[in-house]
Amino acid sequence: MVAFEHVSPHVTRKTHSLSRFQEFVMVLMKLRLNVPFQDLAYRFMVSVPTLWKTMPMCFQHAFGRKVTVIIDCFEVFIERPSNLLARAQTFSSYKHHNTIKILIGITPQGTVSFVSEAWEAAPLISI
C-alpha cells in the first residue's frame, strides 16, 4: 500500500473502467509475470481494447496493434581493461571509450520485456 500511495498521485489515467488500485495491481502483474493482455482482461473484467488504450497515441497511429516490442541497443562505459584483447574488443571508435552493448526490448506500454547479456562493442576482425 505504501508503494501504491506513493505513485498513485503521479499517474494519469486513460480509462476509468478500473480503480487506481486495480490498475496498479495489473501493472505489477504485467511487469512481474508478463501475463498476456487477454488474461488480464478476463481477470479484471474489461475488454482487451480497454487495455490497448494504454498504448501511447504515437504508436497507435504509426503501427496500430502490430507493435509487440520496441528494440534498442545502448552502450555503457566501462573501465579500460588491462587485457589487450579485451581492450580491443570493447573499444568504441565513435564513443572513443571502452564500452559494452546491451540489447533491450520494451513493450509500447513501457514494460521492459527483454534485456540481453552485455557484449563487447566492437567485433574482432580476423586477419
C-alpha positions in Angstrom: 0.0 0.0 0.0 2.9 2.3 0.7 4.2 1.9 -2.9 0.6 2.5 -4.3 0.1 5.6 -2.2 3.5 6.9 -3.3 2.9 6.5 -7.1 -0.9 7.0 -7.5 -0.9 10.8 -7.4 1.5 10.9 -10.3 -0.4 8.5 -12.6 -2.6 9.9 -15.4 -5.5 7.7 -16.3 -6.7 6.9 -19.8 -9.6 4.8 -18.8 -11.9 4.8 -15.8 -13.1 1.2 -16.2 -10.8 0.2 -13.3 -9.9 1.8 -10.0 -6.5 3.2 -9.5 -5.6 0.3 -7.2 -6.8 -2.3 -9.8 -4.6 -0.5 -12.5 -1.7 -0.6 -10.1 -2.1 -4.4 -9.4 -2.5 -5.0 -13.2 0.8 -3.2 -13.9 2.6 -5.2 -11.2 1.2 -8.5 -12.7 2.3 -7.5 -16.2 5.8 -6.5 -15.0 6.4 -9.5 -12.8 4.6 -12.3 -14.6 4.2 -10.9 -18.1 0.6 -12.0 -18.1 -1.0 -11.8 -21.6 -3.4 -9.0 -22.2 -6.3 -11.4 -22.8 -5.7 -13.0 -19.4 -5.6 -9.6 -17.7 -8.7 -8.5 -19.4 -10.5 -11.7 -18.2 -9.2 -11.3 -14.6 -10.2 -7.6 -14.3 -13.4 -8.0 -16.3 -12.5 -5.5 -19.0 -12.1 -5.8 -22.8 -8.7 -6.2 -24.5 -9.3 -2.9 -26.4 -9.6 -1.2 -23.0 -6.1 -2.3 -22.3 -4.9 -1.2 -25.7 -6.0 2.4 -24.8 -2.9 2.5 -22.6 -0.6 2.4 -25.6 0.8 5.8 -26.5 -1.1 7.5 -29.3 2.0 7.9 -31.5 2.3 4.1 -31.6 -1.4 3.6 -32.2 -1.3 6.0 -35.2 2.0 4.7 -36.6 1.6 0.9 -36.0 -1.9 0.2 -34.9 -1.8 -3.1 -33.0 1.1 -4.5 -34.9 3.8 -3.4 -32.4 4.7 -6.0 -29.9 8.1 -4.8 -28.8 10.5 -1.9 -29.5 14.1 -3.0 -29.5 17.1 -0.7 -28.9 20.7 -1.1 -28.1 22.7 1.1 -25.7 26.3 1.3 -24.6 27.7 1.6 -21.1 31.1 3.0 -20.5 33.5 0.6 -18.7 37.0 0.9 -17.3 39.8 0.3 -19.7 40.6 -3.4 -19.5 44.2 -4.3 -18.8 44.0 -7.3 -21.1 44.9 -6.1 -24.6 42.4 -8.4 -26.4 39.6 -7.3 -24.1 40.6 -3.7 -24.6 40.4 -4.1 -28.4 37.1 -5.9 -28.3 35.4 -3.2 -26.1 36.8 -0.1 -27.7 34.2 2.0 -29.4 35.6 4.1 -32.2 32.7 6.6 -32.2 32.5 6.9 -28.4 36.3 7.0 -28.1 36.0 4.9 -24.9 35.7 1.3 -23.9 32.1 0.2 -23.8 29.8 -2.8 -23.6 26.5 -3.0 -25.5 23.2 -4.2 -24.2 20.1 -5.0 -26.2 16.8 -4.2 -24.6 13.2 -4.8 -25.6 10.4 -2.6 -24.3 6.6 -3.0 -24.9 4.7 0.1 -26.1 3.2 0.4 -22.7 6.7 0.8 -21.2 7.3 -2.7 -19.8 10.9 -4.0 -20.2 10.4 -7.4 -21.8 13.9 -8.4 -22.6 17.5 -7.5 -21.6 20.4 -9.2 -23.2 23.7 -10.1 -21.6 26.3 -7.4 -22.2 28.7 -7.9 -25.1 31.7 -6.1 -26.5 31.1 -3.0 -28.6 33.5 -3.9 -31.5 33.6 -7.3 -33.2 37.0 -8.9 -33.6 38.5 -8.7 -37.1 40.3 -11.8 -38.3 43.5 -11.2 -40.2 
